[in-house]
Amino acid sequence: MGSTQLLLKFLKSKRIINDLTSAEKETGTGNITLKKGTDLFIRDNITGMGTILKEDLENHYYITSVKNGMFGNSLTYALIERHDSSAKIVA
């Protein structure tokens, strides 16, 4: 299962979204290089910025919510999937 589908199915199970097809059109994907290629490094950085909703250390991914916007009144949901020293982010 792809990262985007994994994130959307999780959000649907929590009743955050209703329709997977329309929500998929609103997602974006990016890749970043990590300073340290460990799950603990990702976890520490998420903890400083948002809330961990799901953690899967076997498959090396986190689902998180992060407040954004001018006054922090909007939530963004993201999946961060680690691959050695890089990470794929779906938001």
Secondary structure, 3 states (H helix, E strand, C coil): CCHHHHHHHHHHHCCCCCCHHHHHHCCCEEEEECCCCCHHHHHHHHHHHEEEEEEECCCCEEEEEEEECCCCCEEEEEEEEEECCEEEEEC
